[in-house]
Amino acid sequence: MATISYEPSGLPASSIAGRLFTAADLAAMPELLPSGSVSYELHHGVLVPMSPPVARHGNIQARFAYELILQGEKRGLGKAYSEVGVLLERNLDHVLGPDAAFVMMRALPALLTREGYLETIPQLIVEIRSKNETTKEIAEKVADYLKAGAILVWVAEPTAECVVEHRSGLPAKTYQKSDALTCDDLIPGFHLPLAELFQQ
């Protein structure tokens, strides 16, 4: 793999120059830059460095993953994941890292790429809006997940303390802090009050 140099912005110089990367390149990327730790996504061949999540984001992510394990995986209904790479497309490779995800039992064992990313598309995907993510960027991710085969995408909004539910062919539905998330078609009996999810 070619040596990657870094511009003052902290972005890989080869990414700035327009070089296209693969899932194999992504797996080999360093997790520590001169300026600190970093993770990556691969957007149709374009390497996108991601800053570590803030504490609030990390806590909400942990709560989602915990509930997916407790209410889904431990009941034998599927397998839960936290911050996992999911290959959505090949040529140009498109790898996103949802904050949490759930693969139903009917889709297990999940297929993995050579690099260890999920090739089986999770039926349930959770994205938590990061401090720097725009509405357009979130919408593009949601569209990509649904196009790839996800059934349900939950987008958590830490500032507004709400969750927006997305399903193909249906209008988005917003759940407020007084509501609870359910998904009986994917995880029967799943119940997550947003007051618990967003508690400080």
Phi and psi in degrees as a GROMACS rama.xvg file:
@    title "Ramachandran Plot"
@    xaxis  label "Phi"
@    yaxis  label "Psi"
@TYPE xy
-66.5894  146.873  ALA-2
-66.4318  137.552  THR-3
-107.171  124.618  ILE-4
-100.812  163.568  SER-5
-121.372  134.788  TYR-6
-78.5916  168.067  GLU-7
-57.3246  -26.0336  PRO-8
-68.5937  -16.9955  SER-9
94.5437  -9.15873  GLY-10
-82.1172  145.03  LEU-11
-57.6442  132.864  PRO-12
-61.1723  -36.5959  ALA-13
-66.8891  -31.0727  SER-14
-69.3955  -41.0639  SER-15
-62.3464  -36.3723  ILE-16
-73.8059  -8.29215  ALA-17
98.6147  9.29527  GLY-18
-64.8783  142.057  ARG-19
-99.0582  136.984  LEU-20
-110.263  165.794  PHE-21
-114.93  172.357  THR-22
-61.3394  -34.3599  ALA-23
-65.3432  -39.7864  ALA-24
-61.6414  -43.8131  ASP-25
-58.7708  -43.6954  LEU-26
-64.9168  -25.0516  ALA-27
-93.516  -0.975815  ALA-28
-68.0443  143.475  MET-29
-67.8017  148.065  PRO-30
-94.2564  -4.17814  GLU-31
-131.616  120.561  LEU-32
-101.601  168.475  LEU-33
-54.9395  -29.3908  PRO-34
-91.729  -3.14852  SER-35
135.508  -173.856  GLY-36
-74.5611  153.284  SER-37
-157.498  148.078  VAL-38
-118.746  174.403  SER-39
-138.92  156.631  TYR-40
-124.739  164.807  GLU-41
-123.256  109.505  LEU-42
-102.518  95.2367  HIS-43
51.1259  49.0541  HIS-44
89.8072  -10.6981  GLY-45
-97.7595  123.526  VAL-46
-76.3107  127.297  LEU-47
-122.494  104.895  VAL-48
-65.553  142.824  PRO-49
-122.597  135.762  MET-50
-78.286  152.149  SER-51
-58.8007  144.757  PRO-52
-68.595  151.985  PRO-53
-73.5598  168.769  VAL-54
-58.4447  -42.9697  ALA-55
-61.4406  -45.4404  ARG-56
-58.2895  -48.1964  HIS-57
-62.0046  -36.5254  GLY-58
-69.7382  -41.8906  ASN-59
-63.4121  -41.4693  ILE-60
-60.6105  -43.7822  GLN-61
-62.7651  -39.0458  ALA-62
-66.711  -41.3824  ARG-63
-60.9846  -48.8293  PHE-64
-61.5138  -41.8011  ALA-65
-58.8872  -46.5293  TYR-66
-67.2772  -36.4405  GLU-67
-66.24  -35.5829  LEU-68
-70.9605  -49.7534  ILE-69
-64.4536  -47.9888  LEU-70
-91.6092  -16.7992  GLN-71
-113.638  -65.5357  GLY-72
-64.209  -45.7872  GLU-73
-66.5807  -18.974  LYS-74
-93.2046  5.47315  ARG-75
75.1612  25.8549  GLY-76
-98.824  -5.31689  LEU-77
159.009  -159.634  GLY-78
-129.993  133.481  LYS-79
-99.0903  149.476  ALA-80
-136.295  152.869  TYR-81
-126.579  129.063  SER-82
44.0327  66.2241  GLU-83
-112.707  142.268  VAL-84
-74.5381  130.223  GLY-85
-123.521  121.677  VAL-86
-81.6637  114.11  LEU-87
-95.1041  -31.7348  LEU-88
-148.699  153.675  GLU-89
-112.104  149.517  ARG-90
48.9021  72.8008  ASN-91
-90.0467  137.702  LEU-92
-62.6917  137.275  ASP-93
-132.769  105.567  HIS-94
-122.842  116.677  VAL-95
-110.326  158.99  LEU-96
-121.83  81.0649  GLY-97
-59.315  153.122  PRO-98
-69.6181  -30.4097  ASP-99
-155.685  157.657  ALA-100
-158.65  159.829  ALA-101
-140.527  127.686  PHE-102
-106.16  123.249  VAL-103
-68.4688  155.534  MET-104
-55.2882  -35.5651  MET-105
-64.7866  -19.9545  ARG-106
-100.756  4.53742  ALA-107
-94.8657  151.324  LEU-108
-71.7376  141.967  PRO-109
-69.068  140.473  ALA-110
-79.0884  139.533  LEU-111
-119.323  149.897  LEU-112
-75.7622  170.728  THR-113
-57.9376  -28.7721  ARG-114
-84.1555  -8.06539  GLU-115
97.4031  3.91996  GLY-116
-78.2706  155.927  TYR-117
-68.711  128.224  LEU-118
-101.454  -28.068  GLU-119
-71.647  126.545  THR-120
-78.5934  122.804  ILE-121
-60.4695  142.677  PRO-122
-72.6757  -30.2393  GLN-123
-121.007  127.451  LEU-124
-128.639  138.872  ILE-125
-117.435  127.018  VAL-126
-119.899  134.625  GLU-127
-110.838  122.357  ILE-128
-61.3051  124.091  ARG-129
-80.3758  164.053  SER-130
-61.5683  -27.3386  LYS-131
-104.112  -0.581629  ASN-132
-78.1228  134.718  GLU-133
-88.135  163.863  THR-134
-60.3682  -38.7513  THR-135
-63.1397  -42.6562  LYS-136
-64.5821  -41.371  GLU-137
-63.9398  -44.9578  ILE-138
-61.1291  -39.0678  ALA-139
-65.607  -41.0949  GLU-140
-63.0559  -45.7778  LYS-141
-59.1142  -46.6094  VAL-142
-60.8774  -39.681  ALA-143
-65.6386  -43.0151  ASP-144
-62.0517  -46.7892  TYR-145
-66.8191  -39.5322  LEU-146
-62.681  -35.8186  LYS-147
-75.5516  -15.9027  ALA-148
126.731  -0.726904  GLY-149
-63.397  144.132  ALA-150
-90.3693  -39.0027  ILE-151
-138.514  131.532  LEU-152
-124.716  122.544  VAL-153
-102.229  127.339  TRP-154
-112.37  112.87  VAL-155
-88.5168  136.027  ALA-156
-113.847  96.933  GLU-157
-59.9379  -38.5411  PRO-158
-68.5976  -47.1334  THR-159
-81.1729  -11.0564  ALA-160
52.4542  54.1246  GLU-161
-141.452  166.993  CYS-162
-128.973  131.314  VAL-163
-104.157  126.168  VAL-164
-97.7486  133.08  GLU-165
-124.607  131.263  HIS-166
-137.152  147.103  ARG-167
-60.0407  133.388  SER-168
77.5312  2.42096  GLY-169
-122.78  150.538  LEU-170
-67.313  150.032  PRO-171
-62.5362  145.49  ALA-172
-124.015  128.379  LYS-173
-101.835  128.974  THR-174
-104.709  128.654  TYR-175
-90.6049  174.359  GLN-176
-62.4655  -23.0368  LYS-177
-83.576  -5.70885  SER-178
-95.4862  176.746  ASP-179
-131.938  144.656  ALA-180
-85.0254  135.595  LEU-181
-135.244  158.622  THR-182
-158.244  63.803  CYS-183
-60.9979  -24.7562  ASP-184
-74.2579  -19.3927  ASP-185
-109.146  -47.4526  LEU-186
-130.325  90.2619  ILE-187
-53.9389  131.086  PRO-188
85.3721  -2.38338  GLY-189
-62.7748  133.259  PHE-190
-148.551  117.343  HIS-191
-133.351  99.6015  LEU-192
-63.721  132.261  PRO-193
-69.7939  -22.2221  LEU-194
-62.8474  -32.1232  ALA-195
-78.2122  -39.907  GLU-196
-61.8754  -40.5093  LEU-197
-101.027  11.0582  PHE-198
-63.9966  141.037  GLN-199
